[in-house]
Each structure stands twice: as structure tokens, then as C-alpha cells.
Amino acid sequence: MTSTTFSAPRHRPRIRFGTVMVYVVMIAITLLWITPTIGLLVSSFRPADDVKTSGWWTVVTNPDTARFTLDNYRVVLGLPLPDRPAPTGGSRVGMEVALLNTLTVALPATIIPILIAAFAAYGFAWIDFPGRRALFILVVAMLVVPLQISLVPILRDYVALQLGGTYLGVWLAHTGFGLPLAVYLLYNYVSTIPRDIFESAFLDGATHFTIFTRLILPLSMPALASFAIFQFLWTWNDLLVALVFLGAEPRVQVVTQRLLSLLGQFGQDWHLLTSGAFVSMVVPLIVFFSLQRFFVRGLMAGSVKG
Amino acid sequence: MRPTREITRSPAANGIGAFLSTTIGRLLVSLFVPAVTFLVLYQVFIFLRDTQIPQWITAIIAILWGVGGVLALFTISNYVIEQLGPAWRRRLIPFVFVGPALAILTWYLVLPTIRSFIASLYDARGINFVGLDNYIYAFTSQEMLQSYRNNFLFWMIFGTAMSVGFGLLIAVLVDRTHPVFETICKALIFMPMVISGVGASVIWKFIYEYRPTGANQIGLLNGIITALGFESQGWLLLQPWNNLFLVIIMVWLQTGYSMVILSAAIKGIPSDLLEAGRIDGANEFQIFRSIILPSIQGTLITVTTTIILFTLKIFDIVQSMTGGNFGTQVIANVQYVQLFRQVHNGRAAAIAIILLLAVLPVMYYNLRQFGKQTEAFR
């Protein structure tokens, strides 16, 4: 399992009919796979009337009638249109607000669990204390619990603590749901760091805290990065946790929630749906294409999220 | 540097130390630190929620406060304990490290499992004990029965088979192509994996949208169908096949995942094994069946169980495409509806318990396989 990237180290070049067929089939499958996304991308640049009255593929089949505009993006991002000012109040789509909210949810909901999990992983791996094994098993056992289990009780707590609709509440929820996997994966990584690295530091009088922050954290960066990307995309794309714990207040809603309510009114807003969806995808796509290597590695390890 | 502190430790700490070295004391410390941090964080967030300052400032404060708060939590609690004597410093330090994780896990997953079970025995508002009523609902109501059919038949069996099948097919085919071609194909097929279920639903609305025959189609599928001279179809209303059309969205999202992981496994097969098979005169299909398939069996199980888990908990695609209407209801969506629209905590909790029981055996199998393969992470 050393080759976890998209690159292909082993390659057997042989030119014959079968090989040609493989290329043909693969091109067909790949085209099939990207067509839906291309359809959305094309639609998002078409004027509102066109989106509602003709298929996006007419851009290719009837290039003469094709018209393109950035208005859909201007509207969902709350920017002024050439012929009228930016919409205000109830008529605005507010994707720019939702983007900011999503970032506010996703960044700490990624960093906090990783930090807490890294500390815990070190504690379980390198500090001896009574009950260590039992507690670690408890953490790993929580991997089997689907997050739906906590909705009823935690919602009750949030009502009592007035945490509903706060970022803190959502971060903590994402932290709780992400922790079992994070601790487990980071434990697997941290526990394989050779003992010699610690020994000399201990002899120099370093504390666990110093060893952790100065030695372990930097050494664990690849593992942390892999999990971070995975957790970031998970929180960015999450709908259920946001719906349940963030609530319906437009001021705090994240992109998936905005998109869902746009979907509800799609009768008249097809054109906004297209640009809105694309805006919501831009960040994950950037993360994906720039950090592919880490992402795939994290995915291999992180497939068991509860 | 270090010995001096042990000599000069404050006598006052000894009294606290004696208490803290007891089991209860240790437990208290592990809970105390997160509790204090939480209280401080909490106050600021209540303020942030009610404040009217510009949103981007709120966002920055929130991020800094949240991440900084957690960092401060560890640093401060470590500092406090470092000031104490060596004997119970040794006893308490572990809880600085594992305490916060344990506290949050206990609050969010351990206790909720028990609390959900208790709530499932009570009525909508959690006041009156109703015994097994909520479970009777969960096993007899029309929407739940429909959900079982959809979750298990359409999502789990069809969805998983298609995702894994396509993933395996692509992984095997792409292994025989030029590395640059392979990289591009894999990246493009994998890309949907990073798109949210809601985003994917918007994309697929433009595939399934229905307009009457004769009108200008804006859904691709009906565009093709009518161009070929057939009647246009309301794909999302065709019961029970509409479930299959929703499942295809998931397949589109998840195939990339199984492809990448299976492809890595296929590349891990030693070349000489494959060469030996070819020298012995095996054709490509025989090599696939007798060498490739057995070699990647473990990975295949991991991928399959992972996707099964995903399908059992499927929520966002159904919620955004049909809202569970037209015969497309699924378990997680019924739970959401019971929780928010019906405001029936008892039923929502009972459904959660059923979901847990459904996931449990698959997850156990998945983890067992996963334990054998954790080297993948390194």
C-alpha cells in the first residue's frame, strides 16, 4: 500500500486491440462521469431565461443561440448587477454569508478535533496510566455509533444550555463525531514513532508536554494533514449536523443549508441553483486538486467515520 | 533546571495533591479543565450569537476564540499540573492529554447511546413512559417499512454493488493505461467524491428534470429520450424505480472512492505474480479471477462495508431530491422528520437505536478488516 496517490508506477506498455479498447472504454466512462458536473458549470453561466427554457447541451448543439453571463454568480454572491443594485432583505440569496459561515464552522471543526485527538493519541500511546487500555477501547468502540444516536439527547442539552444556533455548539458536535476516528488513526501513527526519539529528550529533562509539542506534533504532520483534509471536507459538505444544531436562522446558515432551501424553491430559481451549487463546491474542489495526495491517503485510512 | 522545581514545590499543593491522587480527584481534574474552558468559551459564543457586529468580524473572533481556547486549555492545564509534585504530576499528566477527548466523547457519544435508549421508551416530549410503543411504530408504520425496503434493497444492495462494481472495473481497466492518462481519468472520476450530497442533488436535478413531451427539455435524460423519439418521463415520480435514480447519484459520488482504494490494492500485487500467470498462459480474465481478485479480497471487504455503512445512513441526497416523498423514504430521513417536523423525541430516539443496531455488525466487520490494514495510513 505504498502507492496511495493517483500516479501509476507500474506500467506495462503493449499495443494491441485490447489496449485500444481499454482506452475507448475508459474515455467513455470518464466522459459519462464528468458530464453532470459540466452541465451544471455550463448552466451556471447561462442567463436565467435560457436555463429555464432550454437544455444546457444546446450550447453545444446550437452554438449560435448560446448566451453567457456572470449574473447568476453576481446574484447569489450579493453583488450588484449591471442594471440594478445588489438585492437586500428577503430577496437576497446570501451565498456569500453562507460561505463565510461555512468557513467559520469548518475551520475550527477541523482544527479542534485534531488537536484534542493528537493529545489523546499521545496520551494513549506513550503515557502509562491505570485504565489506559480500557479507555482506549472505549474510544475505538465509539466508531460504531452513528451520529443519529446523539441527536435527541444533545439537542435537549443544547436547548438547556442555549447552545443551539451557536458556532460553538456545531464545533463541539463535529468534534465529538470526528474524535473516535481521529484518535484511532493518530494513535496508530504516533505509536509507531521509534522510542529512541523520546529517550534522549526524557534524559534531557523534557516533560511530556514539551515532547509532544516539539517532537510529536511536527513528526505527525503527514497524518494530521491527511485527517485534516478529510475532516474539513466532511464538515464543509455536512448537511445533517448543520440542520439539527445550527438551525434555520439565515444569519448562521451554511452553504448546504442555503442550497437546500434554494432547492425547495427551485420552481423560479433554477439559474440561482446552478451558481449557488458551484459556489458551494469551489472550496472542496480547490482542496481536492491541490492536496490530492494527502486527501487520498486520509481517505484510505478514514473511511470508517461514524 | 528540572530538579530545582521538585525541591521548591509549594507545601500547599500537598493537601490538594493528596486529594487529587485519589480516583475521584483524578476524574475531577480530567473533567475540570474542559469544563472551565467550556464555560469561558460558552459565554463568548452567547455574546457572538446575539451581537450585531459585522459578520466577518464575528467569524474571525469565533475562529480565533475557538481554536485559541482549545490551545489555551491544554497549555494552562499542563502548566497547573507541572507546578505540582512529581508523584501526582505523574498521575495527572495522562488526563491532561486524554481528558478532553474522553469528556467530549462521553458527552456526545457514550451517554447519548444510553440516553437515546431511555428516550426511546418515552413519549414525544419525553414525559410519559410508553414502553415499546415507539418500537412498534418503527416496525409497523408505513413510512418505516418503506424505509427498510429502500435502505436495504435499493441503497444497500444496488448502491453498494454498483459503486464497488464500477470502482473495480475502472481500477482494473485504468491500470493498463498510460500513467498520465490514468492520473487524469482517476482524478476526474474521483472528483464527485468531494461534492456535498446537496450539491450533487442540484447537479442531478439537471439530469432528471421532467418537462412534458414536446416542450423544451432541460433535464439531460429526458432530452436524450425525447430526441430518440420516446415519451419524456418523470424520473423522480416513477415508483419504485425513482429510488434507483437516487441511488445512481450516490454511485456517481462513491465510485471514485472504491476505484482509488481498489486501484492502490491492485498496484500492490507483486509484478512477478502477474508475470508468472501470463507465462503460464493464463488469459486476462483468468488472471483477474485467480490472481487479482484473491489478492485484493481484504480491500474489497473494507470498501464494501464502508459503502454499506454510508448507504444505511444516507440522508442528504434523499432530503434534497425528494424530501422522502414519492416512495423514496429512508431511515435517517424519517428520524429527521420525527425530530423536527413531528417533534417526536421518542420515535426519533427509537429510530436512532435501530440504526445503531443495523450499523453494528457491518461496522464490526469493517473495523476488523481495517485493523489488518492500518498500514495504509502511513
Boltz contact constraints between the chains, C-beta under 6 A:
constraints:
  - contact:
      token1: [A, 1]
      token2: [B, 268]
      max_distance: 6.0
  - contact:
      token1: [A, 1]
      token2: [B, 375]
      max_distance: 6.0
  - contact:
      token1: [A, 1]
      token2: [B, 376]
      max_distance: 6.0
  - contact:
      token1: [A, 3]
      token2: [B, 267]
      max_distance: 6.0
  - contact:
      token1: [A, 4]
      token2: [B, 264]
      max_distance: 6.0
  - contact:
      token1: [A, 6]
      token2: [B, 183]
      max_distance: 6.0
  - contact:
      token1: [A, 6]
      token2: [B, 186]
      max_distance: 6.0
  - contact:
      token1: [A, 6]
      token2: [B, 187]
      max_distance: 6.0
  - contact:
      token1: [A, 8]
      token2: [B, 179]
      max_distance: 6.0
  - contact:
      token1: [A, 8]
      token2: [B, 182]
      max_distance: 6.0
  - contact:
      token1: [A, 10]
      token2: [B, 267]
      max_distance: 6.0
  - contact:
      token1: [A, 11]
      token2: [B, 179]
      max_distance: 6.0
  - contact:
      token1: [A, 22]
      token2: [B, 173]
      max_distance: 6.0
  - contact:
      token1: [A, 22]
      token2: [B, 176]
      max_distance: 6.0
  - contact:
      token1: [A, 26]
      token2: [B, 173]
      max_distance: 6.0
  - contact:
      token1: [A, 26]
      token2: [B, 174]
      max_distance: 6.0
  - contact:
      token1: [A, 26]
      token2: [B, 185]
      max_distance: 6.0
  - contact:
      token1: [A, 30]
      token2: [B, 185]
      max_distance: 6.0
  - contact:
      token1: [A, 30]
      token2: [B, 188]
      max_distance: 6.0
  - contact:
      token1: [A, 33]
      token2: [B, 189]
      max_distance: 6.0
  - contact:
      token1: [A, 34]
      token2: [B, 188]
      max_distance: 6.0
  - contact:
      token1: [A, 36]
      token2: [B, 203]
      max_distance: 6.0
  - contact:
      token1: [A, 36]
      token2: [B, 207]
      max_distance: 6.0
  - contact:
      token1: [A, 39]
      token2: [B, 206]
      max_distance: 6.0
  - contact:
      token1: [A, 40]
      token2: [B, 203]
      max_distance: 6.0
  - contact:
      token1: [A, 53]
      token2: [B, 216]
      max_distance: 6.0
  - contact:
      token1: [A, 54]
      token2: [B, 216]
      max_distance: 6.0
  - contact:
      token1: [A, 55]
      token2: [B, 217]
      max_distance: 6.0
  - contact:
      token1: [A, 55]
      token2: [B, 218]
      max_distance: 6.0
  - contact:
      token1: [A, 55]
      token2: [B, 223]
      max_distance: 6.0
  - contact:
      token1: [A, 100]
      token2: [B, 59]
      max_distance: 6.0
  - contact:
      token1: [A, 104]
      token2: [B, 59]
      max_distance: 6.0
  - contact:
      token1: [A, 104]
      token2: [B, 62]
      max_distance: 6.0
  - contact:
      token1: [A, 107]
      token2: [B, 63]
      max_distance: 6.0
  - contact:
      token1: [A, 108]
      token2: [B, 63]
      max_distance: 6.0
  - contact:
      token1: [A, 108]
      token2: [B, 66]
      max_distance: 6.0
  - contact:
      token1: [A, 108]
      token2: [B, 67]
      max_distance: 6.0
  - contact:
      token1: [A, 111]
      token2: [B, 67]
      max_distance: 6.0
  - contact:
      token1: [A, 112]
      token2: [B, 70]
      max_distance: 6.0
  - contact:
      token1: [A, 115]
      token2: [B, 70]
      max_distance: 6.0
  - contact:
      token1: [A, 116]
      token2: [B, 100]
      max_distance: 6.0
  - contact:
      token1: [A, 116]
      token2: [B, 101]
      max_distance: 6.0
  - contact:
      token1: [A, 119]
      token2: [B, 97]
      max_distance: 6.0
  - contact:
      token1: [A, 120]
      token2: [B, 98]
      max_distance: 6.0
  - contact:
      token1: [A, 120]
      token2: [B, 101]
      max_distance: 6.0
  - contact:
      token1: [A, 122]
      token2: [B, 97]
      max_distance: 6.0
  - contact:
      token1: [A, 123]
      token2: [B, 94]
      max_distance: 6.0
  - contact:
      token1: [A, 123]
      token2: [B, 97]
      max_distance: 6.0
  - contact:
      token1: [A, 123]
      token2: [B, 98]
      max_distance: 6.0
  - contact:
      token1: [A, 127]
      token2: [B, 94]
      max_distance: 6.0
  - contact:
      token1: [A, 129]
      token2: [B, 94]
      max_distance: 6.0
  - contact:
      token1: [A, 142]
      token2: [B, 105]
      max_distance: 6.0
  - contact:
      token1: [A, 142]
      token2: [B, 109]
      max_distance: 6.0
  - contact:
      token1: [A, 144]
      token2: [B, 360]
      max_distance: 6.0
  - contact:
      token1: [A, 144]
      token2: [B, 363]
      max_distance: 6.0
  - contact:
      token1: [A, 145]
      token2: [B, 109]
      max_distance: 6.0
  - contact:
      token1: [A, 145]
      token2: [B, 113]
      max_distance: 6.0
  - contact:
      token1: [A, 146]
      token2: [B, 313]
      max_distance: 6.0
  - contact:
      token1: [A, 146]
      token2: [B, 355]
      max_distance: 6.0
  - contact:
      token1: [A, 146]
      token2: [B, 356]
      max_distance: 6.0
  - contact:
      token1: [A, 146]
      token2: [B, 359]
      max_distance: 6.0
  - contact:
      token1: [A, 148]
      token2: [B, 335]
      max_distance: 6.0
  - contact:
      token1: [A, 148]
      token2: [B, 352]
      max_distance: 6.0
  - contact:
      token1: [A, 148]
      token2: [B, 355]
      max_distance: 6.0
  - contact:
      token1: [A, 149]
      token2: [B, 112]
      max_distance: 6.0
  - contact:
      token1: [A, 149]
      token2: [B, 113]
      max_distance: 6.0
  - contact:
      token1: [A, 149]
      token2: [B, 116]
      max_distance: 6.0
  - contact:
      token1: [A, 149]
      token2: [B, 352]
      max_distance: 6.0
  - contact:
      token1: [A, 149]
      token2: [B, 356]
      max_distance: 6.0
  - contact:
      token1: [A, 150]
      token2: [B, 108]
      max_distance: 6.0
  - contact:
      token1: [A, 150]
      token2: [B, 112]
      max_distance: 6.0
  - contact:
      token1: [A, 151]
      token2: [B, 339]
      max_distance: 6.0
  - contact:
      token1: [A, 152]
      token2: [B, 116]
      max_distance: 6.0
  - contact:
      token1: [A, 152]
      token2: [B, 119]
      max_distance: 6.0
  - contact:
      token1: [A, 152]
      token2: [B, 345]
      max_distance: 6.0
  - contact:
      token1: [A, 152]
      token2: [B, 348]
      max_distance: 6.0
  - contact:
      token1: [A, 152]
      token2: [B, 349]
      max_distance: 6.0
  - contact:
      token1: [A, 153]
      token2: [B, 112]
      max_distance: 6.0
  - contact:
      token1: [A, 153]
      token2: [B, 115]
      max_distance: 6.0
  - contact:
      token1: [A, 153]
      token2: [B, 116]
      max_distance: 6.0
  - contact:
      token1: [A, 166]
      token2: [B, 45]
      max_distance: 6.0
  - contact:
      token1: [A, 166]
      token2: [B, 49]
      max_distance: 6.0
  - contact:
      token1: [A, 167]
      token2: [B, 62]
      max_distance: 6.0
  - contact:
      token1: [A, 168]
      token2: [B, 41]
      max_distance: 6.0
  - contact:
      token1: [A, 168]
      token2: [B, 45]
      max_distance: 6.0
  - contact:
      token1: [A, 171]
      token2: [B, 66]
      max_distance: 6.0
  - contact:
      token1: [A, 175]
      token2: [B, 104]
      max_distance: 6.0
  - contact:
      token1: [A, 176]
      token2: [B, 104]
      max_distance: 6.0
  - contact:
      token1: [A, 176]
      token2: [B, 108]
      max_distance: 6.0
  - contact:
      token1: [A, 179]
      token2: [B, 101]
      max_distance: 6.0
  - contact:
      token1: [A, 179]
      token2: [B, 105]
      max_distance: 6.0
  - contact:
      token1: [A, 183]
      token2: [B, 101]
      max_distance: 6.0
  - contact:
      token1: [A, 185]
      token2: [B, 377]
      max_distance: 6.0
  - contact:
      token1: [A, 188]
      token2: [B, 374]
      max_distance: 6.0
  - contact:
      token1: [A, 205]
      token2: [B, 2]
      max_distance: 6.0
  - contact:
      token1: [A, 208]
      token2: [B, 93]
      max_distance: 6.0
  - contact:
      token1: [A, 209]
      token2: [B, 78]
      max_distance: 6.0
  - contact:
      token1: [A, 233]
      token2: [B, 194]
      max_distance: 6.0
  - contact:
      token1: [A, 237]
      token2: [B, 196]
      max_distance: 6.0
  - contact:
      token1: [A, 239]
      token2: [B, 198]
      max_distance: 6.0
  - contact:
      token1: [A, 239]
      token2: [B, 316]
      max_distance: 6.0
  - contact:
      token1: [A, 240]
      token2: [B, 315]
      max_distance: 6.0
  - contact:
      token1: [A, 256]
      token2: [B, 196]
      max_distance: 6.0
  - contact:
      token1: [A, 256]
      token2: [B, 198]
      max_distance: 6.0
  - contact:
      token1: [A, 259]
      token2: [B, 198]
      max_distance: 6.0
  - contact:
      token1: [A, 260]
      token2: [B, 198]
      max_distance: 6.0
  - contact:
      token1: [A, 260]
      token2: [B, 320]
      max_distance: 6.0
  - contact:
      token1: [A, 263]
      token2: [B, 320]
      max_distance: 6.0
  - contact:
      token1: [A, 273]
      token2: [B, 202]
      max_distance: 6.0
  - contact:
      token1: [A, 277]
      token2: [B, 199]
      max_distance: 6.0
  - contact:
      token1: [A, 277]
      token2: [B, 202]
      max_distance: 6.0
  - contact:
      token1: [A, 280]
      token2: [B, 199]
      max_distance: 6.0
  - contact:
      token1: [A, 281]
      token2: [B, 195]
      max_distance: 6.0
  - contact:
      token1: [A, 281]
      token2: [B, 199]
      max_distance: 6.0
  - contact:
      token1: [A, 284]
      token2: [B, 194]
      max_distance: 6.0
  - contact:
      token1: [A, 288]
      token2: [B, 194]
      max_distance: 6.0
  - contact:
      token1: [A, 296]
      token2: [B, 260]
      max_distance: 6.0
  - contact:
      token1: [A, 300]
      token2: [B, 261]
      max_distance: 6.0
  - contact:
      token1: [A, 300]
      token2: [B, 376]
      max_distance: 6.0
  - contact:
      token1: [A, 301]
      token2: [B, 376]
      max_distance: 6.0
  - contact:
      token1: [A, 301]
      token2: [B, 377]
      max_distance: 6.0
  - contact:
      token1: [A, 303]
      token2: [B, 306]
      max_distance: 6.0
  - contact:
      token1: [A, 304]
      token2: [B, 366]
      max_distance: 6.0
  - contact:
      token1: [A, 304]
      token2: [B, 370]
      max_distance: 6.0
